[in-house]
Amino acid sequence: MKSIDMVIILLSFCFTVILLAVLYMVFADRINSHIGMTASKIKYKGKKDIGINPGALVDYNIYQMTIREKLVSILSAGTGIFAAGYIFYRSIILALLLVPLALFYPRFRRKEIIRKRKNELNLQFREALYSIASSLSAGKSIETALKDAQKELAIQYPDAETYILLELEQISRRIGMNETIEEALSDFAARSHLEDIMNFTDVFAICKRTGGNMVHVVKNTAEIISEKIDVKQEIDVLLTEKRLEHKVLNLMPVLIILLLSTSAEEFMAPVFSEPLGRAAMTFSLMLFATAYFISKKIMDIEV
């Protein structure tokens, strides 16, 4: 009987998750496509044709997940939610009713990917500034320094799709089409949504107009970014142990309920069958979810 129940549970869960994933992809793709086309039209409306494909320019605050990424996110979240729901309620129906919450997980996953991508871009931008400063110190122009930086970073980052390589290529191409370097850098800064890049662009534009010490500005910006990255890494090292404790403590309520329900079934039976017990479990799940998000927010320290 127990094996039959397990088969029914697995089949019900798989059918529900697959159905929800298909519905999510159908409607989410249509909505995101419409929003993306509208944003693109608004952003590039009235711009002169400079030979740059707007679709190739990456906005680092926007990320469109692939079908595979969406499926993996929904399936992983659905599996965890279904398992937690069944452990807390011991009811297939109630556990399945919680599974649709997995549809919200791709949004959180998308934010994590965006944050990781922007951190990578910031690291790469620091390396680009060091290379540019070295070329400027040798007496080269900023245009030549950008091209040399692209060649040097291509050795450090063999992947041609590396963010900074693509951006340096776009900037050089736009300069070659008689667009000013200030405009090209400003567009890059606006799309990066990174404070360090935007500040550098502002200072660079001022120095370019007033004839300031460009070498000093580039080196100083690279050092400031490097210091911020070092502080961030030190914080991450200090929080490594706390993050592990955070994961263990998040699993403890589920493990305790699972242990009690398997070792003391008669003691836990009223919790799974009585309305008051179900209400207590629902309240416990809400507290569990609230504690997870609050602790995750506390651990997310911005520098």
C-alpha positions in Angstrom: 0.0 0.0 0.0 2.8 2.3 0.8 4.5 1.7 -2.5 1.2 2.5 -4.4 0.9 5.7 -2.4 4.4 6.8 -3.3 3.7 6.1 -7.0 0.5 8.2 -6.8 2.3 11.0 -5.0 5.1 11.1 -7.6 2.8 11.0 -10.6 0.5 13.7 -9.2 3.5 15.9 -8.4 5.1 15.4 -11.9 1.9 16.1 -13.7 1.2 19.3 -11.7 4.7 20.7 -12.0 4.9 20.0 -15.8 1.4 21.6 -16.3 2.4 24.7 -14.3 5.7 25.0 -16.1 4.1 24.8 -19.5 1.5 27.4 -18.6 4.1 29.7 -17.1 6.3 29.6 -20.2 3.5 30.2 -22.6 2.1 33.3 -20.8 5.4 34.6 -19.4 7.1 34.5 -22.8 4.3 36.5 -24.4 4.3 39.1 -21.7 8.1 39.4 -21.5 8.3 39.6 -25.4 5.7 42.4 -25.5 7.4 44.3 -22.6 10.8 43.9 -24.2 9.7 45.2 -27.6 8.0 48.2 -26.0 11.0 49.0 -23.9 13.3 48.7 -26.9 11.2 51.1 -29.0 11.0 53.6 -26.2 14.7 53.4 -25.4 16.0 53.8 -29.0 13.3 56.0 -30.3 14.8 59.1 -32.0 18.3 57.8 -31.9 20.3 58.3 -35.1 21.4 55.2 -37.0 25.0 54.5 -36.1 25.1 50.9 -37.3 24.7 49.4 -33.9 22.0 46.8 -33.4 20.0 47.8 -30.2 19.1 44.2 -29.6 22.9 43.4 -29.3 23.3 45.9 -26.5 22.9 44.2 -23.1 20.9 45.9 -20.4 22.5 44.3 -17.3 19.3 44.9 -15.2 17.3 42.7 -17.6 17.7 38.9 -18.1 15.5 36.7 -20.2 15.7 33.1 -18.8 15.8 30.3 -21.4 13.2 27.6 -21.4 15.6 25.2 -19.8 16.4 27.6 -17.0 12.8 28.2 -16.3 12.0 24.5 -16.3 14.9 23.7 -14.0 13.9 26.6 -11.6 10.3 25.5 -11.5 11.0 21.8 -11.1 13.6 22.4 -8.3 11.4 24.8 -6.4 8.3 22.7 -7.0 10.1 19.6 -5.7 11.1 21.4 -2.5 7.7 22.9 -1.9 5.9 19.7 -2.5 8.2 17.7 -0.2 7.8 20.4 2.5 4.1 20.5 2.1 3.7 16.7 2.3 5.9 16.5 5.4 3.9 19.3 7.1 0.4 18.2 6.0 0.7 14.5 5.1 -1.8 15.2 2.3 -1.1 14.9 -1.4 -3.9 17.4 -2.2 -2.7 20.1 0.2 0.9 19.6 -1.0 -0.1 20.0 -4.6 -2.0 23.1 -3.7 1.3 24.6 -2.6 3.2 23.6 -5.7 2.0 26.7 -7.8 4.1 28.8 -5.5 7.1 27.4 -7.5 6.0 29.7 -10.4 7.4 32.7 -8.4 10.8 31.2 -8.0 12.1 32.1 -11.5 11.7 35.8 -10.6 14.1 35.3 -7.6 16.4 33.2 -9.7 16.5 35.9 -12.3 17.5 38.5 -9.7 20.3 36.2 -8.5 21.6 35.8 -12.1 21.4 39.6 -12.7 23.3 40.3 -9.5 26.0 37.7 -10.4 26.3 39.1 -13.9 26.8 42.6 -12.7 29.4 41.5 -10.2 31.3 39.8 -13.0 31.1 42.9 -15.1 32.4 45.0 -12.2 35.4 42.7 -11.8 36.1 42.8 -15.6 35.8 46.5 -15.7 38.5 46.9 -13.0 40.9 44.8 -15.1 40.0 46.9 -18.2 40.8 50.1 -16.3 44.2 48.8 -15.2 45.0 48.0 -18.8 43.8 51.4 -20.1 45.8 53.2 -17.4 48.9 51.3 -18.5 48.4 52.3 -22.1 47.7 56.0 -21.2 50.9 56.1 -19.1 52.8 55.0 -22.2 51.5 58.1 -24.1 48.8 56.4 -26.1 45.4 58.0 -26.9 42.3 56.8 -25.1 41.0 55.3 -28.4 44.1 53.2 -28.8 44.1 52.3 -25.1 40.6 50.9 -25.5 41.7 48.7 -28.4 44.8 47.5 -26.5 42.7 46.7 -23.5 40.4 44.6 -25.6 43.4 42.6 -26.9 44.9 42.1 -23.5 41.7 41.1 -21.8 41.0 38.6 -24.7 44.0 36.7 -23.4 42.8 36.8 -19.8 39.2 35.9 -20.8 39.3 33.4 -23.7 35.5 33.4 -24.0 34.6 35.8 -26.8 31.2 36.3 -25.1 32.8 37.9 -22.0 30.8 41.0 -21.1 33.7 43.5 -21.0 35.1 42.2 -24.4 31.7 42.8 -26.0 31.4 46.2 -24.5 34.9 47.3 -25.5 34.2 46.1 -29.0 31.0 48.1 -29.2 32.6 51.2 -27.8 35.5 51.0 -30.4 33.0 50.4 -33.2 30.9 53.4 -32.2 34.0 55.6 -32.0 34.9 54.4 -35.5 31.5 55.6 -36.7 32.3 59.1 -35.5 30.4 58.9 -32.2 32.1 60.5 -29.3 33.7 58.3 -26.7 31.7 60.1 -24.0 28.4 59.1 -25.6 29.6 55.5 -26.0 30.7 55.3 -22.4 27.5 56.9 -21.1 25.4 54.4 -22.9 27.5 51.6 -21.5 27.2 53.0 -18.0 23.4 53.5 -18.3 23.0 49.8 -19.3 25.4 48.5 -16.6 23.5 50.1 -13.8 26.7 50.0 -11.8 27.6 53.0 -9.6 31.4 52.6 -10.2 31.0 52.6 -14.0 28.6 55.5 -13.9 30.9 57.6 -11.7 33.9 56.9 -13.9 31.9 57.9 -17.0 30.9 61.2 -15.4 34.5 62.0 -14.2 35.9 60.9 -17.6 33.5 63.2 -19.4 34.6 66.2 -17.2 38.3 65.4 -17.7 37.8 65.1 -21.4 36.2 68.5 -21.6 38.5 70.4 -19.2 41.7 68.6 -20.0 42.2 66.9 -16.7 44.8 64.2 -15.8 43.2 61.2 -17.5 45.9 58.7 -16.3 45.3 59.7 -12.6 41.5 59.5 -13.0 41.6 56.0 -14.5 44.1 54.7 -12.0 42.2 56.2 -9.0 38.9 54.7 -10.2 40.5 51.3 -10.6 42.0 51.4 -7.1 38.6 52.5 -5.6 36.8 49.6 -7.4 39.5 47.2 -6.3 39.2 48.3 -2.6 35.4 47.9 -2.8 35.8 44.4 -4.3 38.3 43.4 -1.6 36.0 44.6 1.2 33.1 42.6 -0.4 35.3 39.5 -0.6 36.3 39.9 3.1 32.7 40.2 4.1 31.9 37.1 2.0 34.6 35.1 3.8 33.3 36.2 7.2 29.8 35.3 6.3 30.6 31.8 4.9 30.1 30.1 8.2 26.9 32.0 8.9 25.5 31.1 5.4 26.1 27.4 6.2 24.3 27.9 9.6 21.5 29.6 7.7 21.1 26.6 5.4 21.2 24.1 8.3 18.7 26.1 10.4 16.3 26.4 7.4 16.3 22.6 7.1 15.8 22.0 10.8 12.0 22.6 11.1 11.4 20.2 8.2 13.7 17.6 9.6 12.2 17.8 13.1 8.6 17.4 11.7 9.8 14.5 9.5 11.5 12.8 12.5 8.5 13.2 14.8 6.0 12.0 12.2 8.0 8.8 11.5 9.1 8.0 15.1 5.9 9.1 16.9 3.0 8.7 14.4 0.3 8.5 17.1 1.6 11.6 18.8 1.6 13.6 15.5 -1.7 12.1 14.1 -3.9 14.9 15.4 -1.7 17.5 13.8 -2.2 16.0 10.4 -5.9 15.2 10.7 -7.5 17.8 13.0 -8.4 21.3 11.6 -6.6 23.0 14.5 -3.5 20.9 13.7 -3.6 21.9 10.1 -3.9 25.5 11.0 -0.9 25.2 13.3 1.1 23.6 10.5 0.0 26.4 8.1 1.1 29.0 10.6 4.4 27.2 11.1 5.0 27.2 7.3 4.3 30.9 7.1 6.8 31.6 10.0 9.3 29.3 8.3 9.1 31.2 4.9 9.2 34.6 6.7 12.3 33.6 8.6 14.0 32.3 5.4 13.4 35.6 3.5 14.4 37.8 6.5 17.6 35.9 7.2 18.5 35.9 3.5 18.0 39.7 3.4 20.2 40.1 6.4 23.0 38.1 4.8 22.8 40.2 1.6 25.3 43.0 2.4 25.9 45.6 -0.3 29.2 47.5 -0.3 
